[in-house]
Amino acid sequence: MFLADFHMHSTFSDGKLTIPELVDLHGSLGFGAIAITDHLCESETLIGKAANYIGHTLTPANFPLYMEILKTEAARAWDQYRLVVIPGFELSKNSISNYRSAHILGLGISQFVQADPDALDLIRAIQTQGGIAVAAHPVSTRVVEKQTYHLWNRREELAQAFDAWEVASGRYIFDEVKNSGLPMIANSDMHYRRQMTSWKTVFDCERHPEAILRAIREQRLDFRFYDEAEALKGAYDHRNSFGNFLMGLGRRPDSFGNLAGTGSS
């Protein structure tokens, strides 16, 4: 088994770590897979234009460089850590109103997508290129920050469209998603080093991008709360399996167990 996090930001948008720094951080801690998902904001809205002005969004101009760095770092991550790096972005539709705001993760993407169209069109644009579409933090994140409720308000319409919905994007479980019966995934939404401690997703599949994306689609996964301070107390070899943590994450009570159909406990 291995630990994964598919929602984090680099200095290509509003993250504080570079892509190589994110790779080294997660590789040194023994993670099996990550996705870099920098913001890709709307181009026609005032908020989207502001994000572009301050350099907090992917654009048609910087996207080729972003993808080239991800490709280079994916090769290094595998050679050095046996860490799979999946290319991604977070299509960000931001509004003054929380109820009109929506963020969509695209995992395993290869092409730029304009964030301005309707959510359903964005989901299809991601899936057309073989990617996974994830509803990011669709309910209250339980912290004081801008919220994105638009997708949750359309959940009956979009339930069959998304490949997964975030059941956590940090330290808190979203009970609404947990109890919804929708396909799920747990991530950190990491912008800062201190956000490493969070819920993560656990896989028991081949360490290969296609195998991992297939496991998400088929919901062959589980969830664990990762406490970095506890993890660092034990010696951990990144080439060992997730189950070899001395802290014994697989035996912690803060696990979903059978909720994701893995049967782990």
C-alpha positions in Angstrom: 0.0 0.0 0.0 1.1 3.6 -0.5 0.0 7.1 0.6 -1.1 9.7 -1.9 -2.2 13.3 -2.1 -3.7 14.8 -5.2 -4.3 18.4 -4.3 -1.4 20.8 -3.8 -0.1 24.1 -5.2 3.3 25.3 -6.2 4.7 28.7 -7.0 3.1 28.5 -10.4 -0.1 29.7 -8.6 -0.4 30.5 -4.9 1.7 27.8 -3.3 4.9 28.6 -1.4 7.0 25.6 -2.5 8.4 25.0 -6.0 7.5 21.8 -7.9 10.9 20.3 -7.1 10.5 21.1 -3.4 7.1 19.4 -3.3 8.6 16.4 -5.0 11.4 16.2 -2.5 9.1 16.8 0.5 6.7 14.0 -0.4 9.4 11.7 -1.7 11.5 12.0 1.5 8.4 11.2 3.6 7.7 8.0 1.7 4.6 9.0 -0.3 3.8 6.8 -3.3 2.0 9.3 -5.5 1.2 13.0 -5.7 -0.5 15.3 -8.1 0.5 19.0 -8.5 -2.7 20.9 -9.1 -2.0 24.6 -9.6 -4.9 27.0 -10.0 -6.1 27.7 -13.5 -8.5 30.6 -13.1 -11.2 32.1 -15.4 -9.9 34.6 -17.9 -13.0 36.7 -18.4 -14.0 37.5 -14.8 -12.6 40.3 -12.7 -11.3 37.9 -10.0 -9.7 35.7 -12.7 -8.0 38.7 -14.3 -6.7 39.7 -10.9 -5.2 36.3 -10.3 -3.5 36.5 -13.7 -2.1 40.0 -12.8 -0.5 38.8 -9.6 0.8 35.5 -11.1 -1.5 33.2 -9.2 -2.8 31.2 -12.1 -1.8 28.9 -14.9 -2.1 30.6 -18.3 -1.7 29.6 -22.0 1.7 31.3 -21.8 3.1 29.5 -18.8 1.3 26.1 -19.2 3.9 24.5 -21.5 6.7 25.3 -19.0 4.5 24.0 -16.2 4.0 20.7 -18.0 7.6 20.4 -19.0 8.8 20.8 -15.4 6.2 18.3 -14.2 7.5 15.8 -16.8 11.1 16.3 -15.8 10.3 16.1 -12.1 8.1 13.0 -12.6 11.1 11.2 -14.0 13.4 12.4 -11.2 10.8 11.5 -8.5 10.5 8.0 -9.8 14.2 7.4 -10.1 15.0 8.9 -6.7 12.0 8.1 -4.6 9.8 5.7 -6.5 7.2 8.5 -6.3 4.6 8.8 -9.0 3.9 12.5 -10.0 0.6 13.0 -11.9 0.1 16.3 -13.8 -2.9 18.3 -12.8 -4.6 21.6 -12.3 -7.5 23.1 -10.3 -10.0 24.9 -12.6 -11.0 27.8 -10.4 -14.3 29.6 -10.8 -14.2 32.3 -8.1 -17.0 34.7 -7.2 -17.8 37.0 -4.4 -20.6 34.6 -3.6 -19.6 31.2 -2.1 -22.7 29.8 -3.8 -21.4 30.7 -7.3 -17.8 29.6 -6.6 -16.6 26.2 -7.8 -13.2 24.4 -8.0 -12.6 21.3 -10.1 -9.4 19.2 -10.0 -8.2 17.7 -13.2 -5.8 14.8 -12.6 -3.8 13.1 -15.4 -4.3 16.0 -17.8 -2.1 17.0 -20.7 -3.8 20.0 -22.3 -4.8 23.5 -21.2 -8.5 24.1 -20.5 -10.2 27.4 -20.2 -11.9 27.7 -16.9 -14.7 30.0 -18.0 -17.3 27.5 -19.3 -20.0 25.7 -17.2 -18.8 23.1 -14.7 -20.3 20.2 -16.7 -18.3 21.3 -19.8 -15.2 21.5 -17.7 -15.7 18.0 -16.4 -16.1 16.7 -20.0 -13.0 18.6 -21.1 -10.9 16.9 -18.4 -12.3 13.4 -19.1 -11.9 13.8 -22.9 -8.1 13.9 -22.4 -8.2 10.8 -20.2 -8.1 12.7 -16.9 -10.0 12.4 -13.7 -12.4 15.2 -12.6 -12.7 15.8 -8.9 -15.1 18.2 -7.1 -12.7 20.1 -4.8 -13.8 21.1 -1.3 -17.5 21.2 -2.4 -18.9 21.9 1.1 -17.6 24.0 4.1 -14.0 23.3 4.8 -14.6 24.0 8.5 -12.0 26.8 8.5 -12.3 30.5 7.9 -11.6 30.9 4.2 -13.4 31.4 0.9 -15.8 28.6 0.3 -17.0 26.9 -2.9 -20.6 25.6 -2.7 -21.7 25.7 -6.3 -20.9 22.1 -7.2 -22.6 20.8 -4.1 -25.8 22.7 -4.8 -25.8 20.9 -8.2 -24.8 17.5 -6.8 -27.9 15.7 -8.1 -27.1 16.9 -11.6 -23.4 16.4 -11.4 -23.3 13.2 -9.3 -22.7 10.9 -12.3 -20.4 13.3 -14.0 -17.6 13.6 -11.5 -15.1 10.8 -11.0 -14.8 11.7 -7.3 -15.7 14.3 -4.7 -13.3 15.5 -2.0 -14.3 14.1 1.4 -11.5 16.1 2.9 -9.1 18.9 1.7 -7.1 19.3 4.9 -7.6 18.3 8.5 -11.4 17.9 8.5 -13.7 15.2 7.1 -16.7 16.5 5.2 -19.6 14.5 6.7 -21.9 15.6 4.0 -19.7 14.0 1.3 -18.9 11.0 3.6 -22.6 10.2 4.0 -23.7 11.0 0.5 -22.8 7.7 -1.3 -20.8 9.7 -3.9 -17.3 8.5 -5.0 -14.7 10.1 -2.8 -11.0 11.1 -2.5 -9.1 12.8 0.4 -6.4 15.4 -0.1 -4.6 18.3 1.7 -5.1 21.3 -0.6 -1.5 22.1 0.4 -0.3 25.7 -0.1 2.1 25.9 2.9 4.5 23.4 4.5 2.5 23.4 7.6 -0.5 21.9 5.8 1.3 18.5 5.4 -0.7 17.1 8.3 -4.1 16.3 6.7 -6.3 13.5 5.4 -4.7 11.5 2.6 -5.8 8.7 0.2 -4.3 5.2 0.4 -3.9 2.8 -2.5 -3.1 -0.8 -3.0 -2.4 -0.9 -6.7 0.5 -0.7 -9.1 2.6 2.5 -8.7 1.7 3.7 -12.2 -0.4 6.8 -13.2 -2.9 4.8 -15.2 -3.3 2.2 -12.4 -3.8 4.9 -9.9 -6.4 6.8 -11.9 -8.2 3.6 -12.6 -8.3 2.9 -8.8 -9.9 6.3 -8.2 -12.6 5.6 -10.9 -13.3 2.2 -9.4 -13.0 3.5 -5.8 -10.4 0.9 -4.8 -8.9 3.2 -2.1 -9.0 4.1 1.5 -8.4 7.2 3.7 -6.0 7.9 6.6 -5.2 10.9 8.7 -1.5 11.7 8.2 0.2 13.4 11.2 3.6 14.5 10.0 5.0 15.0 13.5 4.1 11.4 14.4 5.5 10.1 11.1 8.8 11.8 11.7 9.2 10.2 15.1 9.8 6.8 13.3 12.5 5.8 10.9 10.9 5.4 7.5 12.4 4.1 4.3 10.6 5.6 1.3 11.2 2.3 -0.6 9.1 0.4 1.9 5.4 0.1 1.7 3.0 2.5 3.4 2.2 -0.3 5.9 5.7 -0.3 7.2 5.3 3.1 9.0 6.5 2.5 12.6 3.6 4.7 13.6 1.2 2.1 12.2 -1.2 4.3 10.3 -3.1 1.3 9.2 -4.1 0.6 12.8 -5.1 4.1 13.7 -8.8 4.6 14.6 -9.0 7.6 12.3 -9.5 5.5 9.2 -12.6 5.1 7.1 -12.1 1.3 7.0 -14.6 -0.3 4.8 -16.3 2.9 3.6 -14.3 2.9 0.4 -14.6 -0.8 -0.1 -11.1 -1.8 0.7 -11.8 -3.8 3.8 -8.8 -2.3 5.6 -8.9 -1.4 9.3 
